[in-house]
Amino acid sequence: MTQIKLCGLSRMADMEIVNELKPEYIGFVFWEKSSRFVSRDEALRLRKAILPDIKAVGVFVDEDVSRVAALLNDKVIDVAQLHGHEDSSYIEKLRYLSLGCEIIKALKVRDKESFLKELDGFALAGPDFFLLDSGTGSGQTFNWEVLNSPEVRSKLKEASKGWFLAGGLDPDNVTLAVKELRPMAVDVSSGIETEGKKDPGKMRAFVKAVRDLKCGSL
């Protein structure tokens, strides 16, 4: 079954809905330029309110590696999601500083050639998972046809344990996305918001749309 990540959570009210819906992952944004930014203390308070089986992901953009490691080691988050220029060396250092952590590396998908080149850059020291997006917090879909290339599929399988689909997903299009692309997981933030705040109705509709499909990843 396709897994779910609800990202950009920042309020205790969001945690109540999370515990009701039980996604596999939730995301806290530690990038200060984001409207969804939360501090370490805020994230810890929210983290303590969720069910233990739900993994907390910290979203970072070119953050100092020691700060990311500290949040992992202090159990504020379970997973680090990297959206900046973090390369194999950065990932290698983060693994050394926080043994046993899981790492998601976000990649911007533009076209097949540039995407394959980006994947090649992580051949020696790659993340556990990739998150495929049109850009950091863009709220826009990208050309999904790139992911239907057998070469791209093969490379993704070689380079990681699985991949998250992000970028412009919402309750209305996630069914088509999962049917066409069969990702390991889907990631949503703005698509479950109304006027910049998480909308319980949209959160429920998004999770229901994915759960009703019962599709496995390819």
DRENPA-3360 file (N, C-alpha, C; in nm, 2 decimals, always signed):
BEGIN
1 = MTQIKLCG = +0.08/-0.12/+0.00/+0.00/+0.00/+0.00/+0.09/+0.13/+0.00 ~ +0.05/+0.22/-0.08/+0.12/+0.35/-0.08/+0.12/+0.42/+0.06 ~ +0.23/+0.46/+0.10/+0.24/+0.53/+0.23/+0.21/+0.68/+0.21 ~ +0.19/+0.75/+0.33/+0.14/+0.89/+0.33/+0.23/+0.97/+0.42 ~ +0.27/+1.09/+0.37/+0.34/+1.19/+0.45/+0.26/+1.32/+0.45 ~ +0.21/+1.36/+0.56/+0.15/+1.49/+0.57/+0.25/+1.59/+0.62 ~ +0.28/+1.69/+0.54/+0.40/+1.78/+0.58/+0.35/+1.92/+0.61 ~ +0.45/+1.99/+0.67/+0.42/+2.13/+0.71/+0.33/+2.15/+0.82;
9 = LSRMADME = +0.33/+2.06/+0.92/+0.24/+2.06/+1.03/+0.30/+2.16/+1.14 ~ +0.21/+2.24/+1.20/+0.27/+2.33/+1.30/+0.18/+2.36/+1.42 ~ +0.06/+2.30/+1.42/-0.03/+2.33/+1.53/-0.07/+2.20/+1.61 ~ -0.11/+2.22/+1.73/-0.15/+2.10/+1.81/-0.28/+2.04/+1.75 ~ -0.36/+2.13/+1.69/-0.49/+2.08/+1.63/-0.45/+1.99/+1.52 ~ -0.34/+2.01/+1.45/-0.30/+1.92/+1.34/-0.27/+1.78/+1.39 ~ -0.21/+1.78/+1.51/-0.17/+1.65/+1.57/-0.29/+1.56/+1.60 ~ -0.40/+1.63/+1.64/-0.52/+1.55/+1.67/-0.57/+1.48/+1.55;
17 = IVNELKPE = -0.57/+1.55/+1.43/-0.61/+1.49/+1.31/-0.52/+1.38/+1.26 ~ -0.39/+1.40/+1.28/-0.28/+1.31/+1.25/-0.31/+1.18/+1.33 ~ -0.34/+1.18/+1.45/-0.36/+1.06/+1.53/-0.49/+0.99/+1.49 ~ -0.58/+1.06/+1.44/-0.70/+1.00/+1.38/-0.67/+0.93/+1.25 ~ -0.59/+0.99/+1.17/-0.57/+0.94/+1.03/-0.45/+0.84/+1.02 ~ -0.36/+0.85/+1.11/-0.24/+0.76/+1.12/-0.16/+0.75/+0.99 ~ -0.11/+0.86/+0.94/-0.02/+0.85/+0.82/+0.11/+0.79/+0.87 ~ +0.19/+0.74/+0.78/+0.32/+0.68/+0.82/+0.42/+0.78/+0.86;
25 = YIGFVFWE = +0.40/+0.90/+0.80/+0.50/+1.01/+0.82/+0.43/+1.14/+0.84 ~ +0.48/+1.23/+0.92/+0.45/+1.37/+0.93/+0.57/+1.45/+0.91 ~ +0.56/+1.58/+0.87/+0.68/+1.66/+0.84/+0.67/+1.79/+0.92 ~ +0.78/+1.83/+0.98/+0.81/+1.96/+1.04/+0.91/+2.03/+0.96 ~ +0.88/+2.16/+0.93/+0.97/+2.24/+0.85/+1.06/+2.32/+0.93 ~ +1.19/+2.30/+0.92/+1.29/+2.37/+1.00/+1.36/+2.48/+0.92 ~ +1.31/+2.51/+0.80/+1.36/+2.62/+0.71/+1.30/+2.75/+0.75 ~ +1.37/+2.84/+0.80/+1.32/+2.96/+0.86/+1.25/+3.05/+0.76;
33 = KSSRFVSR = +1.27/+3.04/+0.63/+1.21/+3.12/+0.53/+1.07/+3.07/+0.50 ~ +1.03/+2.95/+0.55/+0.90/+2.89/+0.52/+0.79/+2.95/+0.61 ~ +0.67/+2.97/+0.56/+0.56/+3.01/+0.65/+0.52/+2.90/+0.74 ~ +0.57/+2.78/+0.72/+0.53/+2.66/+0.80/+0.65/+2.63/+0.90 ~ +0.74/+2.72/+0.92/+0.86/+2.70/+1.00/+0.81/+2.67/+1.15 ~ +0.88/+2.57/+1.21/+0.87/+2.55/+1.35/+1.00/+2.54/+1.42 ~ +1.01/+2.58/+1.54/+1.14/+2.58/+1.61/+1.16/+2.44/+1.67 ~ +1.28/+2.42/+1.72/+1.31/+2.29/+1.79/+1.21/+2.26/+1.90;
41 = DEALRLRK = +1.18/+2.35/+1.99/+1.09/+2.33/+2.10/+0.95/+2.31/+2.06 ~ +0.91/+2.38/+1.95/+0.77/+2.36/+1.90/+0.76/+2.22/+1.84 ~ +0.86/+2.18/+1.77/+0.85/+2.05/+1.70/+0.85/+1.94/+1.81 ~ +0.93/+1.95/+1.91/+0.93/+1.85/+2.02/+0.80/+1.84/+2.09 ~ +0.74/+1.96/+2.11/+0.61/+1.96/+2.18/+0.50/+1.89/+2.09 ~ +0.51/+1.91/+1.96/+0.41/+1.85/+1.87/+0.44/+1.70/+1.86 ~ +0.57/+1.67/+1.85/+0.61/+1.53/+1.84/+0.56/+1.44/+1.95 ~ +0.57/+1.50/+2.07/+0.52/+1.42/+2.19/+0.37/+1.39/+2.19;
49 = AILPDIKA = +0.30/+1.47/+2.10/+0.15/+1.45/+2.10/+0.11/+1.35/+2.00 ~ +0.20/+1.29/+1.91/+0.16/+1.20/+1.81/+0.18/+1.06/+1.85 ~ +0.11/+0.96/+1.79/+0.12/+0.82/+1.82/+0.27/+0.78/+1.79 ~ +0.32/+0.68/+1.86/+0.46/+0.64/+1.85/+0.50/+0.58/+1.72 ~ +0.40/+0.52/+1.65/+0.43/+0.45/+1.52/+0.44/+0.55/+1.40 ~ +0.40/+0.68/+1.42/+0.41/+0.78/+1.32/+0.55/+0.84/+1.32 ~ +0.62/+0.84/+1.21/+0.76/+0.89/+1.20/+0.75/+1.04/+1.17 ~ +0.83/+1.11/+1.25/+0.84/+1.26/+1.24/+0.96/+1.29/+1.15;
57 = VGVFVDED = +0.94/+1.37/+1.04/+1.04/+1.40/+0.94/+1.07/+1.55/+0.96 ~ +1.20/+1.58/+0.97/+1.25/+1.72/+0.97/+1.29/+1.77/+0.83 ~ +1.23/+1.88/+0.78/+1.26/+1.93/+0.65/+1.36/+2.04/+0.66 ~ +1.47/+2.03/+0.59/+1.58/+2.12/+0.59/+1.63/+2.17/+0.46 ~ +1.68/+2.29/+0.45/+1.74/+2.35/+0.33/+1.87/+2.40/+0.36 ~ +1.98/+2.33/+0.32/+2.12/+2.37/+0.34/+2.15/+2.40/+0.48 ~ +2.10/+2.32/+0.57/+2.12/+2.34/+0.72/+2.25/+2.29/+0.76 ~ +2.31/+2.35/+0.86/+2.43/+2.29/+0.92/+2.41/+2.15/+0.96;
65 = VSRVAALL = +2.50/+2.06/+0.91/+2.48/+1.92/+0.93/+2.48/+1.88/+1.08 ~ +2.55/+1.95/+1.16/+2.55/+1.92/+1.30/+2.42/+1.95/+1.37 ~ +2.35/+2.05/+1.32/+2.22/+2.08/+1.38/+2.11/+1.97/+1.34 ~ +2.12/+1.93/+1.22/+2.03/+1.82/+1.17/+2.06/+1.70/+1.26 ~ +2.18/+1.66/+1.27/+2.22/+1.54/+1.35/+2.17/+1.56/+1.50 ~ +2.18/+1.67/+1.55/+2.14/+1.69/+1.69/+1.99/+1.67/+1.71 ~ +1.91/+1.71/+1.61/+1.76/+1.69/+1.61/+1.73/+1.54/+1.60 ~ +1.81/+1.47/+1.52/+1.79/+1.33/+1.51/+1.83/+1.25/+1.64;
73 = NDKVIDVA = +1.95/+1.29/+1.69/+2.00/+1.22/+1.81/+1.92/+1.25/+1.93 ~ +1.86/+1.37/+1.94/+1.77/+1.40/+2.05/+1.63/+1.35/+2.04 ~ +1.60/+1.28/+1.93/+1.47/+1.22/+1.90/+1.36/+1.32/+1.88 ~ +1.40/+1.44/+1.84/+1.30/+1.54/+1.80/+1.23/+1.50/+1.67 ~ +1.32/+1.44/+1.58/+1.27/+1.38/+1.46/+1.33/+1.24/+1.44 ~ +1.27/+1.17/+1.35/+1.32/+1.03/+1.31/+1.39/+1.03/+1.18 ~ +1.36/+1.12/+1.09/+1.40/+1.12/+0.95/+1.44/+1.26/+0.92 ~ +1.55/+1.28/+0.84/+1.59/+1.41/+0.79/+1.56/+1.41/+0.64;
81 = QLHGHEDS = +1.49/+1.52/+0.60/+1.46/+1.54/+0.46/+1.53/+1.66/+0.41 ~ +1.61/+1.65/+0.31/+1.71/+1.75/+0.26/+1.66/+1.81/+0.13 ~ +1.64/+1.94/+0.13/+1.59/+2.01/+0.01/+1.68/+2.11/-0.05 ~ +1.81/+2.12/-0.01/+1.90/+2.21/-0.06/+2.00/+2.15/-0.16 ~ +2.13/+2.20/-0.14/+2.24/+2.15/-0.22/+2.32/+2.04/-0.16 ~ +2.26/+1.97/-0.06/+2.33/+1.86/+0.01/+2.37/+1.75/-0.09 ~ +2.50/+1.72/-0.08/+2.55/+1.62/-0.18/+2.59/+1.49/-0.10 ~ +2.65/+1.40/-0.17/+2.69/+1.27/-0.11/+2.78/+1.29/+0.01;
89 = SYIEKLRY = +2.87/+1.39/+0.01/+2.96/+1.41/+0.13/+2.88/+1.46/+0.25 ~ +2.78/+1.54/+0.22/+2.69/+1.58/+0.33/+2.61/+1.46/+0.39 ~ +2.56/+1.38/+0.31/+2.49/+1.26/+0.35/+2.58/+1.17/+0.43 ~ +2.70/+1.15/+0.38/+2.79/+1.06/+0.45/+2.82/+1.12/+0.59 ~ +2.84/+1.25/+0.60/+2.87/+1.31/+0.73/+2.75/+1.30/+0.83 ~ +2.63/+1.32/+0.77/+2.51/+1.31/+0.86/+2.49/+1.17/+0.91 ~ +2.52/+1.07/+0.83/+2.51/+0.93/+0.87/+2.61/+0.90/+0.98 ~ +2.73/+0.96/+0.97/+2.83/+0.94/+1.07/+2.79/+1.00/+1.21;
97 = LSLGCEII = +2.74/+1.12/+1.20/+2.70/+1.20/+1.32/+2.57/+1.15/+1.39 ~ +2.49/+1.08/+1.31/+2.36/+1.03/+1.37/+2.34/+0.89/+1.32 ~ +2.40/+0.79/+1.38/+2.40/+0.65/+1.34/+2.25/+0.60/+1.34 ~ +2.22/+0.53/+1.23/+2.09/+0.47/+1.22/+1.98/+0.56/+1.17 ~ +2.01/+0.68/+1.14/+1.91/+0.77/+1.09/+1.86/+0.74/+0.95 ~ +1.74/+0.78/+0.92/+1.70/+0.77/+0.78/+1.70/+0.90/+0.71 ~ +1.74/+0.90/+0.58/+1.76/+1.03/+0.51/+1.68/+1.03/+0.38 ~ +1.60/+1.13/+0.36/+1.53/+1.15/+0.23/+1.60/+1.27/+0.16;
105 = KALKVRDK = +1.63/+1.25/+0.04/+1.69/+1.37/-0.04/+1.59/+1.41/-0.15 ~ +1.55/+1.53/-0.14/+1.45/+1.59/-0.24/+1.53/+1.62/-0.37 ~ +1.47/+1.58/-0.48/+1.53/+1.61/-0.61/+1.42/+1.68/-0.70 ~ +1.46/+1.79/-0.77/+1.37/+1.86/-0.86/+1.37/+1.79/-0.99 ~ +1.25/+1.75/-1.04/+1.24/+1.68/-1.17/+1.20/+1.78/-1.28 ~ +1.29/+1.79/-1.37/+1.26/+1.88/-1.49/+1.25/+1.80/-1.62 ~ +1.35/+1.72/-1.65/+1.35/+1.63/-1.76/+1.43/+1.51/-1.73 ~ +1.42/+1.41/-1.82/+1.48/+1.28/-1.80/+1.63/+1.29/-1.78;
113 = ESFLKELD = +1.70/+1.36/-1.87/+1.84/+1.37/-1.88/+1.90/+1.43/-1.75 ~ +1.85/+1.54/-1.71/+1.90/+1.61/-1.59/+1.87/+1.53/-1.47 ~ +1.75/+1.47/-1.47/+1.72/+1.39/-1.35/+1.81/+1.27/-1.33 ~ +1.84/+1.20/-1.44/+1.93/+1.08/-1.43/+2.07/+1.13/-1.39 ~ +2.11/+1.25/-1.43/+2.24/+1.30/-1.39/+2.24/+1.33/-1.24 ~ +2.13/+1.38/-1.19/+2.13/+1.41/-1.04/+2.13/+1.28/-0.97 ~ +2.06/+1.18/-1.01/+2.07/+1.05/-0.94/+2.21/+0.99/-0.94 ~ +2.28/+1.01/-1.05/+2.42/+0.96/-1.06/+2.51/+1.02/-0.96;
121 = GFALAGPD = +2.48/+1.14/-0.91/+2.56/+1.21/-0.82/+2.55/+1.15/-0.68 ~ +2.46/+1.06/-0.66/+2.44/+0.99/-0.53/+2.48/+0.84/-0.53 ~ +2.55/+0.80/-0.64/+2.59/+0.66/-0.66/+2.67/+0.61/-0.55 ~ +2.76/+0.69/-0.49/+2.85/+0.64/-0.39/+2.80/+0.65/-0.25 ~ +2.73/+0.76/-0.21/+2.67/+0.78/-0.08/+2.54/+0.84/-0.10 ~ +2.44/+0.76/-0.11/+2.30/+0.81/-0.13/+2.21/+0.81/-0.01 ~ +2.10/+0.87/-0.02/+2.00/+0.87/+0.08/+1.92/+0.73/+0.09 ~ +1.84/+0.72/+0.19/+1.76/+0.60/+0.20/+1.64/+0.61/+0.09;
129 = FFLLDSGT = +1.59/+0.73/+0.08/+1.48/+0.76/-0.01/+1.50/+0.89/-0.08 ~ +1.44/+0.90/-0.20/+1.43/+1.02/-0.27/+1.29/+1.08/-0.26 ~ +1.28/+1.21/-0.26/+1.15/+1.28/-0.27/+1.15/+1.35/-0.40 ~ +1.06/+1.33/-0.49/+1.06/+1.39/-0.63/+0.96/+1.50/-0.63 ~ +1.00/+1.62/-0.67/+0.92/+1.74/-0.66/+0.95/+1.83/-0.78 ~ +0.87/+1.93/-0.79/+0.89/+2.03/-0.89/+0.98/+2.15/-0.84 ~ +1.00/+2.15/-0.71/+1.08/+2.25/-0.64/+1.04/+2.26/-0.50 ~ +1.12/+2.32/-0.42/+1.09/+2.33/-0.27/+0.97/+2.41/-0.24;
137 = GSGQTFNW = +0.86/+2.33/-0.20/+0.74/+2.40/-0.16/+0.67/+2.47/-0.27 ~ +0.69/+2.43/-0.39/+0.63/+2.50/-0.51/+0.48/+2.48/-0.52 ~ +0.42/+2.37/-0.47/+0.28/+2.34/-0.48/+0.24/+2.31/-0.62 ~ +0.33/+2.28/-0.71/+0.30/+2.26/-0.85/+0.34/+2.11/-0.89 ~ +0.27/+2.05/-0.98/+0.30/+1.92/-1.02/+0.42/+1.94/-1.13 ~ +0.49/+1.83/-1.16/+0.59/+1.83/-1.26/+0.54/+1.73/-1.37 ~ +0.62/+1.71/-1.47/+0.59/+1.62/-1.58/+0.61/+1.48/-1.53 ~ +0.50/+1.41/-1.50/+0.51/+1.28/-1.44/+0.56/+1.18/-1.54;
145 = EVLNSPEV = +0.55/+1.21/-1.67/+0.60/+1.12/-1.78/+0.74/+1.08/-1.76 ~ +0.82/+1.17/-1.70/+0.96/+1.14/-1.68/+0.98/+1.01/-1.59 ~ +0.89/+0.99/-1.50/+0.90/+0.88/-1.41/+0.85/+0.75/-1.47 ~ +0.79/+0.76/-1.59/+0.75/+0.63/-1.66/+0.86/+0.57/-1.75 ~ +0.97/+0.64/-1.75/+1.09/+0.59/-1.83/+1.14/+0.47/-1.76 ~ +1.16/+0.35/-1.83/+1.22/+0.24/-1.77/+1.36/+0.26/-1.71 ~ +1.44/+0.35/-1.78/+1.57/+0.39/-1.73/+1.56/+0.46/-1.60 ~ +1.47/+0.55/-1.59/+1.45/+0.62/-1.46/+1.41/+0.53/-1.35;
153 = RSKLKEAS = +1.31/+0.44/-1.38/+1.26/+0.35/-1.28/+1.37/+0.26/-1.23 ~ +1.45/+0.21/-1.32/+1.56/+0.12/-1.29/+1.67/+0.19/-1.20 ~ +1.70/+0.32/-1.24/+1.80/+0.39/-1.16/+1.75/+0.43/-1.02 ~ +1.62/+0.46/-1.01/+1.56/+0.49/-0.88/+1.57/+0.37/-0.79 ~ +1.54/+0.25/-0.85/+1.54/+0.13/-0.77/+1.68/+0.09/-0.72 ~ +1.78/+0.12/-0.81/+1.92/+0.09/-0.77/+1.97/+0.19/-0.66 ~ +1.93/+0.31/-0.67/+1.99/+0.42/-0.58/+1.92/+0.44/-0.45 ~ +1.80/+0.37/-0.42/+1.73/+0.40/-0.30/+1.64/+0.28/-0.26;
161 = KGWFLAGG = +1.59/+0.29/-0.14/+1.49/+0.19/-0.10/+1.35/+0.22/-0.15 ~ +1.33/+0.34/-0.20/+1.20/+0.38/-0.25/+1.19/+0.53/-0.27 ~ +1.08/+0.58/-0.32/+1.07/+0.73/-0.34/+0.93/+0.78/-0.31 ~ +0.93/+0.91/-0.27/+0.81/+0.98/-0.24/+0.78/+1.07/-0.36 ~ +0.65/+1.08/-0.39/+0.60/+1.17/-0.49/+0.54/+1.29/-0.42 ~ +0.59/+1.41/-0.46/+0.54/+1.54/-0.41/+0.52/+1.63/-0.52 ~ +0.47/+1.75/-0.48/+0.45/+1.86/-0.58/+0.31/+1.86/-0.63 ~ +0.23/+1.95/-0.58/+0.10/+1.98/-0.63/-0.01/+1.87/-0.60;
169 = LDPDNVTL = +0.02/+1.78/-0.51/-0.08/+1.68/-0.49/-0.19/+1.73/-0.40 ~ -0.31/+1.68/-0.42/-0.43/+1.72/-0.34/-0.53/+1.61/-0.34 ~ -0.64/+1.62/-0.27/-0.74/+1.51/-0.27/-0.79/+1.47/-0.40 ~ -0.79/+1.57/-0.50/-0.85/+1.55/-0.63/-0.76/+1.47/-0.73 ~ -0.63/+1.49/-0.71/-0.54/+1.43/-0.81/-0.46/+1.32/-0.76 ~ -0.46/+1.29/-0.63/-0.37/+1.19/-0.57/-0.41/+1.05/-0.62 ~ -0.54/+1.03/-0.64/-0.58/+0.89/-0.69/-0.51/+0.86/-0.83 ~ -0.52/+0.96/-0.92/-0.46/+0.94/-1.05/-0.30/+0.92/-1.04;
177 = AVKELRPM = -0.24/+1.00/-0.95/-0.10/+1.00/-0.93/-0.05/+0.86/-0.89 ~ -0.12/+0.80/-0.79/-0.09/+0.67/-0.74/-0.11/+0.56/-0.84 ~ -0.22/+0.57/-0.91/-0.25/+0.47/-1.01/-0.15/+0.47/-1.12 ~ -0.11/+0.59/-1.17/-0.02/+0.60/-1.28/+0.13/+0.57/-1.24 ~ +0.17/+0.62/-1.12/+0.31/+0.61/-1.09/+0.35/+0.51/-0.99 ~ +0.26/+0.47/-0.90/+0.28/+0.37/-0.80/+0.40/+0.41/-0.71 ~ +0.41/+0.52/-0.65/+0.52/+0.56/-0.57/+0.52/+0.48/-0.44 ~ +0.63/+0.48/-0.37/+0.63/+0.41/-0.23/+0.54/+0.50/-0.14;
185 = AVDVSSGI = +0.55/+0.63/-0.15/+0.48/+0.72/-0.07/+0.44/+0.85/-0.14 ~ +0.34/+0.91/-0.09/+0.30/+1.05/-0.14/+0.31/+1.15/-0.03 ~ +0.35/+1.27/-0.07/+0.38/+1.38/+0.03/+0.29/+1.50/-0.01 ~ +0.23/+1.55/+0.09/+0.14/+1.67/+0.06/+0.15/+1.77/+0.17 ~ +0.14/+1.90/+0.13/+0.14/+2.01/+0.23/+0.03/+2.11/+0.19 ~ +0.06/+2.19/+0.09/-0.04/+2.30/+0.06/-0.17/+2.24/+0.00 ~ -0.16/+2.12/-0.05/-0.28/+2.06/-0.11/-0.39/+2.02/+0.00 ~ -0.35/+2.02/+0.13/-0.45/+1.99/+0.23/-0.46/+2.12/+0.32;
193 = ETEGKKDP = -0.45/+2.23/+0.26/-0.46/+2.36/+0.34/-0.57/+2.44/+0.28 ~ -0.63/+2.53/+0.37/-0.72/+2.63/+0.33/-0.67/+2.76/+0.40 ~ -0.64/+2.86/+0.32/-0.59/+2.99/+0.37/-0.47/+2.97/+0.45 ~ -0.38/+2.88/+0.41/-0.25/+2.86/+0.47/-0.25/+2.78/+0.60 ~ -0.36/+2.72/+0.63/-0.37/+2.64/+0.75/-0.42/+2.50/+0.71 ~ -0.37/+2.39/+0.78/-0.41/+2.26/+0.75/-0.57/+2.25/+0.77 ~ -0.63/+2.19/+0.68/-0.78/+2.17/+0.67/-0.81/+2.03/+0.71 ~ -0.88/+2.00/+0.82/-0.91/+1.87/+0.86/-0.99/+1.79/+0.75;
201 = GKMRAFVK = -1.08/+1.86/+0.69/-1.16/+1.79/+0.58/-1.07/+1.75/+0.46 ~ -0.98/+1.83/+0.42/-0.89/+1.80/+0.31/-0.79/+1.69/+0.35 ~ -0.75/+1.70/+0.48/-0.66/+1.59/+0.53/-0.73/+1.46/+0.52 ~ -0.85/+1.45/+0.57/-0.92/+1.33/+0.57/-0.95/+1.28/+0.43 ~ -0.98/+1.37/+0.34/-1.01/+1.33/+0.20/-0.89/+1.28/+0.13 ~ -0.77/+1.34/+0.16/-0.65/+1.30/+0.09/-0.61/+1.16/+0.14 ~ -0.61/+1.14/+0.27/-0.58/+1.00/+0.32/-0.68/+0.90/+0.28 ~ -0.80/+0.93/+0.27/-0.90/+0.83/+0.23/-0.88/+0.79/+0.08;
209 = AVRDLKCG = -0.85/+0.89/+0.00/-0.82/+0.87/-0.15/-0.71/+0.77/-0.17 ~ -0.60/+0.78/-0.09/-0.49/+0.69/-0.10/-0.52/+0.56/-0.04 ~ -0.58/+0.55/+0.08/-0.61/+0.43/+0.15/-0.70/+0.34/+0.06 ~ -0.80/+0.40/+0.00/-0.90/+0.33/-0.08/-0.84/+0.26/-0.20 ~ -0.72/+0.30/-0.24/-0.66/+0.24/-0.36/-0.60/+0.11/-0.33 ~ -0.53/+0.10/-0.22/-0.46/-0.03/-0.18/-0.36/-0.07/-0.28 ~ -0.29/+0.03/-0.34/-0.19/-0.01/-0.45/-0.05/-0.02/-0.38 ~ +0.03/-0.11/-0.44/+0.17/-0.12/-0.39/+0.26/-0.04/-0.49;
217 = SL = +0.38/-0.02/-0.45/+0.47/+0.06/-0.53/+0.54/-0.03/-0.64 ~ +0.59/+0.03/-0.74/+0.66/-0.04/-0.85/+0.81/-0.04/-0.83;
% end
